[in-house]
Amino acid sequence: MGEKLKVTLVQMESKPDLTYNLNKILHIIQRSEDSELILFPELSLTGYQNFNELSFESVEKALSEIQRQVGSKELFLGSAHREHGAITNCYFHLSKEGIKKVAEKQLLFPGLDDQMGLQSGFHREVISLRGIRLGVVICFELRSPELSRFLINEGVSILLVPAQWPKSRIDHFLTLLKARALENQFWVIGINGVGSVGGQTLGGRSSLFSPRGEAIVSLGEREEVVSLDLELASLELPYPLKTPQPLHAKLKTLEELLEIITIRRNKGQIMVFTNGCFDILHAGHTDYLKKARNLGDFLVVGLNSDSSIRTIKGHQRPINNETLRAEVLSSLACVDYVTIFEEETPERLIKILKPDILVKGEDWEEDKIVGADFVKSYGGKVVRIKFNYALSTTRLINRIKELA
């Protein structure tokens, strides 16, 4: 493909009928003989439906049938997918080499996706097509600049945005496509559906924006299949793309934190809370904190003070004082805020902050987790996270002593 792509945008109506959608997709592939890259909307294969009643064996057969018809083309399409009991909204890459899951929708659309039986997924990878790197965000995820920024770090040149975006908010779709192109200086292709979903008419208007924010292609509001030559090497960027590391103080007093939490909750964001000593930070801690952060929109870590740790663990602990421990935690991208508490348990802190989700490790039984009953009393959730590493600060200290 080099620096030039023959791209086909498929703006189609997908129904909650697997056979109907499959036949339409196969017909479009046959019509697009000269295309190198064919792009379909979100859930183009399965449509929106009650996914708990969908035969995923039939979905796998349909994907295999499409893959057999792809030939030398590269094709991207959306489909629901079930793995380990969880149903996710996925975008797939199909080629003569096989079928690969490229992205799972992490940010579900409120009030629709979950009702259809979908769960958040966290798989996201970049596909390289002869040196051109493509990344994907799915529909509602277009509203998250963080996900697009992550793909910049992966060297993406083209951002694909498969969607089922309603006509009532189509101006948001077009504005955000252009914004993502301008701020990240990559090509952005929005592939929207038509028809209706959940009682709302879809808006179509699939579009291609250049890194300068220029609308190269803009479709109408009906089913449409358009092919174009995309000259990737033809555009000289006006200035270097800079990606500075944002600097802000994550260590907050309780008063500062309460003010921030109130503002963020008023925007509908979900607060996750966990606590610990985090004396010698290790891979078990970072894995646990990343999983906790993925449960909501921001993670608050309650950090035991030095005096609190001495009361719990004895006068030889902590190894690192609270200032150093807060500094290390603050360097983690998955930690949004750190606040220090003096008590032996975070019970008072939990009652003041009222987290939406309280997280502890799976080694804690739920009825033993401090604050669990309180959080559940107002509709909050308590989540116990599985440990992937058999590590602990105490074990590390003992190991160091053995080697000394």
N, C-alpha and C positions, 0 to 999 in steps of 0.2 A: 504493500500500500504506500510506502514511502511517506512523502509529505502531502499527498493528495488522496482524498477519500471520495468514493462514489457512494453517497448516503441516501437511503430511502426512509422518509418519515411516514409512519402509518398512523393516521388519526382514525380510529375505528370505534364502533360501538361493541362493547362486550356484554353479553347477556349471562344470566346465571344458568347457562346451558353449555356444558363442556363440549359436546359434539358440534353445536352451532359455531362456537368460537374456533374450534380446531379446524373445521372445514374452511372457514373464512381465512384463517392464518395460512393454511396450505395453499389456498388459491392466490393469495397475495405474494407468497414466495415464488410461485410459478410465473407470476406476472413481472417479477422484479429480477429478470435474468441477468441484467447488466450491473446490478448493484453489488457493492462489496460489503456494505454494512446496512442492515435493516433493523429499524428501531420501532418497537411496539409499546403501547402504554402500560401503565400499572394494571396488574391483574387481567391482562388481555386474554389469557388462556381460560381462566376460571370465572372471570367476572366476580362481582360482589354477590355473596349468597351466604346462607348459613353453613359455614365451613365444617361444623361438627357433623353434618349429614353428607358431606362430600366424600366420594370414593377416591381416595388418594392413590389407590392402585391404578384407577383409570387415568388420573393425572399423570402418573409416571409413564404410562403407555403412550399418552398423548405427546408428552415431551420427547419420548424416543422416536415417535413417528415424525415429528417436526424435524428432529435432528437428522433423521435419515434423508430428508428432502432438502436439507440446507446446501449440500454440495460444497462448492468452494467459498460460499458466502459466510459472513459473520452475522449472527442474529442475536438480538436482545429482546426478551419479552418477560412479562410479569405473570406470576402464578402464585396461588397459595401453595404451601409446602408443609408437610408434617414430618417431624423428626423427633424421636424420643418423646412422643406424645404431645409435643408442642406444635401448634399451627401458626406459621408466620407468613407474612406478606413478603414474597421474594422477587428478585429480578435475576433472570438467568441469562448466561451467555451460551449459545449453541453454535457449534462449528463441526467440521468433519472430525475434529479430535475428540469431541464428546460434549457433555453437558456440565456446566459449572455454575454453581450458585455464587453470584457476585455480591449481592446485598440483601440483607433482611431489614425490613422497616422497623426501626427502633422507636421512633416517635409516632405513636398511633394517633389517628384523628379522634378527638374526644367524642364519645357517644355513638360512634358508628363501628369502628374497627373491632372494639372489644365485644360489642353486641353480636357481631358476626362470628365470634369465636377466635379472633386473632389475638396473638400475644406478641409482645415486643421481642425482636431478635437483635443480635449484636454482631452478626457476621457482616463484614464489609472488606472488600479487597479491590485491588486495582487490576484491570486487564490491560495487557500490553499487546497491541496489534501492530507488528512490524515497526516497533519503536515508538508508536503513539500510545500514550497511556490514558485510559478512560476510567473514570470513577462514577459512582452512582449515589444520588440521594433520591428517596421515593416520596413524591407528593408532599404531604404535610411537613416533611423534613426540610423542604426548601426554605421554611421559615427559620431554620437554625443555621446561622452563619458559621457556627463552630464546626459542624460536620463538613462543610465545604472547605473550610480552612485546613482541616485535617488532611483532605485530599491534596491540597497544595503541597504539603510536606511529603507526599508520596509521588510528586512529580507529574501530577495529572495535567494533561493538555485539553481534554474535553470532559465536561461534566454532563452526564445524562440525568434528566429529571423525568422519569415516567410518572404519570399522574392520572387521577380521575377528579379533576378540579371543577367545582361547580361554576356555572355561568354567573351566578350572583356575586362571585368574588374573583372573576377572571382578571380584573385589573390588578389585583394582588399578585396573581400568578405571573403576569407579564412584567410587572415592576420588579418582583423578586428575581426573576430570571435575568433581567438586565443588571440588577444590582450585584448578583453573584458574579456575572461576567466582568463587570467593571472593577469590583474590589479585588478579585483574584486574578484578573488578566488571563482567563482561559475561555475557550469556547463553551457555551452553554446551550444545550439542546433540550427543550421541554417537549415531551411527547404526551399530549393530553387525550383523554377519551371524549366521546360524545354519547348521546343518549341520556340516561338518567340513572342515578344511584341514590338509594335511601330517600326517594321522593323529591330529589333535587335534579334539575336539568344540568348536564355537564356542559362546559363552555368551549371545548375545542381550543382553537387558537394556538395550536402547536407552533413553536417558534425556535429559531436559531439566532443566537446573539454572538457577535464577535467579541474578542477581548477588549475592544474599544467601546462596547455597549451598542454597536450598530445592529439593527434588526435586519439580518440577511434574508430570512424567510419568516413569513407569518401566515398561517393557514386560516381558513374560515371556521364556521361553527358546525359543519357537517362532515360526514365521513370523507376522507381524502387521503390519497397516497401520492406523495411528491418525492421525486428524486433530484439530487443536485450534486454538483462537484464542489467539494470543500477543499480549498487551497490553503492548507495549514501554514505553508512557508511564505504566503503572500503578505502577511501583516507584520509590520515592524512596530514593536511596542514603544510607546512614547517615553517610558521611564522604567527603571528597574523595579521589580516587585520586592518590596521589603516586608519582612515578617519579624518585627521586634517581639521580644518576650515581655508581655504585660507585667508591670510592676504594681502591686498593691499589697498593703499590709493585711495578711490573713488573720493574724492574732487580734482578737477583739475582746473588749470588755463585755460583760453581760448586757449592759445598757446599749452599747453600740450594736451588738448582735440583735437585740430585740427590735430595734428600729429598722435594721436591714431586713429581718425576717418578715416583719409586718408589710413592708413595701413589696417584697417578692411574692408573698402569699396573695396579696391583693391582685397580682398579675396571674394568679392561678398556678404558681409554681409549688412543687412538692419538696418539702424539707426532709432530709434523711439525717438521722443522728446516731452516732456511736461514741464510745468512750474507751479509754485505756491509758496505760502508762507510756507505752511506746518508748521504752528506755533505750534499747538498741534496735533500731529499725532494721527489719529483715524482709526477705521475699514473702514470707507468710503475711506480714503486715500489709505490704503493698498490694498483694493479690486480694486480700480481704477488703481493703479500702476502695480499690477499683470496683469490685463487685457491689459494694455498698453505694457508691456514687451513681452507678448505673440504675439504681432503683428509683431515682428521683431527679430533681433539677439542681439541687445543691446539697453538699454534705458538710455538716457541722461535726467537728470532733471535740468532744469534751476531754481535756487532758488533765490527768491527776497532777496536782502540785507536788513539789518535793516533800513537803511535810505530810501530805496525804500518803505518798508512797512509803515514807519511813514508818508511818503508823501501820501500814499493811504488810510491808516486806522486811522491815528491820532497818537498823541504822546504816548499814552498808549500801543501801539503795536510796536513790537511783544512782546509776553510773553516770548519767548525763543529767545536768540540772534542767529545770523546766524551760529556761530560756533557749538552751540548745535543742531540747526536744521539740519545742514549738517551731524553731527555725527549720529543722529537718522536715517536719510534717508540712510546713508551709511551702516547701519546695516541690511537693507532689502536686501534679496537675489535677488529680482526682479529689484533692481536699480543697474545699472552698473557704472554710473558716475554722479557726481554732480558738477555743476559749478554755481557760484554766479554772478548775474548781478545787476548793480546799478540803471538802468532806471526803470521807472514805468511799462513799458511793455517789453516783450522779443523780440520786433521787430528786434533790431540790432543783437541780439544773433542768432535769426533764420536766418537772412540774411547771417551771417558769417558761421554758421554750415550747412545750407541747408539740413535739415532732410529729410529722405525719407518718413517718416510718422509723421505728426503733430497731437497730441492728445489733446483733451479737453473734459470736461464733457458735457453730453447731455443738460445741462441747458444753454449752449452757442449755439445760432444760428450760422450756419457756416459763414454767411456773417459778423458776429460780432467778429469772432476769429482773433486775431492779427496774421498776417503772413500767413493766409490761402490762400489768392490770390497769394502771392509770391510762396508758396510751390507748388501750383497747376500749376503755370506758367512753371515749369521745369519738370512736370510729377509726382511730389510727391502726396501723398494722405493726406487727412484730415479726421480724424476719431473722431466721438463724442461717448463717452462711457457712457453707461447707469449706473446710480447709484443704487446700491442695498441697501444702507443704507441712511436714512434721517438724516444725521449727518453733522455738520459743526463746525468749531472752534468757531465761534461767539456764536452758540447755547450752546456749552459746557461751554464757559466762563459765559454766562448768567445763566446757570443752577448752576454753582459753586457759583455765587453771591447769588442766591436764597437760597442756602443751608448754606451760611456763616452766 
